[in-house]
Amino acid sequence: MRLGGRLAGTLGLTLAVLFLAACAPAAIKPEDEPPLVWPDEIEVPARVTFVKAFSRPDEFGIAKGFFQRLSEVLFGASDARLIRPMAVVALNGVVYVADPGAKGVHRFDPATEDYALIGREDDAGLPSPVGLALGKAGEVYVTDSELALVLVIHPGAKTAVPVALPSLRQPTGIAFDPVTGRLIVVDTAEHCVKIFNPDGTLHQRFGQRGGRDGEFNYPTLLWRDVQGKLYVTDSLNFRVQTFDAQGQFLRQFGQLGDGSGDNMRQKGVATDSYGHVYIVDALFNAIQIFDFRGQLLLTLGTLGSDRGEFWLPVGIFIGADDRIYIADSYNQRIQILRYIGGPT
């Protein structure tokens, strides 16, 4: 009886502590920081503005539930946070982040206050998730370069299910074509892009190792714009190549160097609603914005951990609302910016 009494007393004390903590007045927050925009020159109209950054569910508006707080009091706090984010996509406020450090894909849903770290069935993780793409019905496709797999996460699912695709050696970048239902996958080890039909059969591949137009030297990440054009990061050729929906070469821009518009370690690529091309450069710790011809328009970011600064950024995603999500890898966070300028 004494033991039961002690347990009851401990549980009662724990509940009381949680109740008091929940009823305590909220801490006074400091005044909001001044807006951060690029360019930051008074006489030049702003084009991009900082929105927010987050690493943990609570920083993205996902509060801890009662039973989660109780579990943390009894068994210690869990460390749900980004470790090494590599890719990001967003749909209707829900954000997915591929994170090899956490061996899974984080899903942040502030509307339902739900957070999950998604791996494979039987609690198997994803050792190297590096690419994400949105499907037509809210599903998310993820590439795992170590497993040589493409997997799909259906809305609300807690696990990622493998998609049967043949002949993949090192899948990295991925995109989904909503018109045809085909998956477009970069195979880095084979220096090419592969396009798969909805039934999983190989529809087409293009590219081979080399430095000429349409050839690749360890391509990595990929973006499909609303017109169907494909942008491929041609990593060790230090350029981005553009193709039409049929895989025909259109143009390329970028070169190795440390000047404006040059590349040192280009990673993610994306376009906004005006057709501007955004390229993440991990060694510049910056995002360079070009027009569709490859003319540099704006550079934003520098090395650091303050808002609008980066440390080895990798992936980028731009939504239909021109919100820009950047996987700021070594700062262990996602930064959200927004394009607020017009066409250029």
C-alpha positions, 0 to 999 in steps of 0.5 A: 500500500505504501508503494502504491501511495508513493506512485499515486503521490508522484503521479499527482505531483506530476499532474499538478506541475503540468497543470500549473505550467499550463496555467502559467502566464506566457513569457513576454516576447521581445519586440519583433525584429525589423524586416529583413529584405534583399536588396537592402538598399533604400533606393532599390525596391525589395525583391525577397523578404525573410519570413521565418526559420524553424528547427523544431515542431514548436518553432513551427506552431506545433504545440506539445500535447498533454500526454507528450508533456507528461511523458517528457516529465516522467521519461525525459524530453525527446529531441524532435528536431532537424539534424541535417536537412537536405530537401524540403517540400511544402503543400497547404502549410504542411512541410516535409523535410528529408533528413539523413541525420535523423534517418527519415522525413520530418512532417510538420503540420501546424493546422492539425498540430501534428509532427512525425518522423517518417521512415520505412515499415518495422521502424526501419529508417531511411539512411540517405533521403536526399530528394523530395517531390510532391505528387498529384494527390498530396503524396510525397516521393522521396529518394534514398541514394544509399538504398537505391530506392524511390519511396512514397509517403501518402497523406497522413501515413506514418511510413514510406512505401517503396515504389517499384522502379527498375535500374536505379543505382543512386537516385538523388533529385526527383520531380513529378509530372502531373500531366503524364503522372511520370516520375523524373529521377536523377541517377547520379552514378549513371550520369543521367535522368530517367523518366518512369511511367505510372506503372513503374516501367522506364519511359526514357533516359537521357544524358551520359557522362561528359561535358558537352550540352546534354551530358552530365558529370555527377548530376544531383538535384532537379526541378520541374517548372509549371511549363514542364521544363527540367532544371538539372544541377550538373554538379561537377560540370559546375552548371545548371542545364535546362531541358524541355519536357521531352529531355531535349537540351535547351540551354545551360548556365554557370561555370566554376569560379568565385565571381558573381554568377559563378558556381562553386558547389551548386545544389538545389535549383527551383523557379518562382512564378515569374520564371526566375531561377534560384540556385543554392550554392553550398560553398558560397552559403548563398542563393543566386537568382537568375533570369531564364537566360542565366543573367544574374539578378540578385544574390542573398545570404552569407555564412552565418547562423543569423536569419538570412545567413546560411551554413552549407545550404542544400535543398530549395523548394518554391511554392505557388505562393512564391514562398521559398523554403531552404534546407540550411543543412549545417544550421539544422533548420529550414529558412522560409523567404518570400519573393515580393518583387514583380517580373524582371 
